[in-house]
Amino acid sequence: MKKVLLFVAVFYLSPISEAQCPMCKTAVESARKDGKGHSKGAGLNDGILYLLATPYLAVAIVGGAWFYNKKKRRIG
């Protein structure tokens, strides 16, 4: 049941993550250079960085848990 819920959650949330794109970042950066929309541009860029970092953090957490679990089994 947990796997099904995780599967549904991943595919339900994936369209939200597709809303950010490199063209958006380019458009916002050019608007920042012109002096327009500075606060909106900074927020959008932060969102892009957040979406970029999330998969790496998830892999690091799962890998760390796997490593420590395997290490614990060898000792005990």
N, C-alpha and C positions, 0 to 999 in steps of 0.2 A: 504494500500500500504506500509506503514511504517513497519508493522508487517512482510510482505513478504520479504522486503529488509533485515530486521534484521535476519530473519530465514535463508535466503540465505547467509548472511555474516557470521553467526555463523558456518554454516556447511562448508563454503568455507575455513574459517580460522582454523577449528579444526584439519586438518591433520598437520598443522604447529606446533601446540602445542603438538602433539603426538610425535614429533621428540626427545624430551627430555625424559629420563627414568632413573630410579635408577641405572641401570647397567652402563649407561654412566657416571654418577657421580662417581661410584666406580672405573671405569677404569681411569678416570681423576685423582682422588685422589691418586691412586697407582702410576700413572705417575709422579705426583707432588712429591711424596716421593722419587722416584728414581732420581729426578732432571731433568726430561724431560718434556718439554711442559708446563712450569709454566704459561705463559701468556694465552695460549689457555685454560688451565684447569680453571683458575680463571674466564675467560669470560664465559665458559660453566656453571660453578657453579652459577655465577650471573644470567644467563639466566634461570636456573632451579628455583632459588629463585623468580625471576620475575614472572614466570609462576605459581608458588605456591601462591604468594600474590595477583595476579590479581582477582581471583574469590571472595576472602574475601573482597577486596576493593569494588568490584561491589556490593556485598550484603550490605556492610556498607553504601554505597552511596544511594542505593535504599531504605534501611531501614530508614536512616536518613531523606530522602526526604518525605517518607511516614509519619514518626513520626511528623515532623514539619508541614506538610500539615494538618494532623489530629488535631494537637494542635491549629493551626491557625483557623480551622473551629469551634472548641469549644469556642474560645475567641470571634470570630466575629460573 
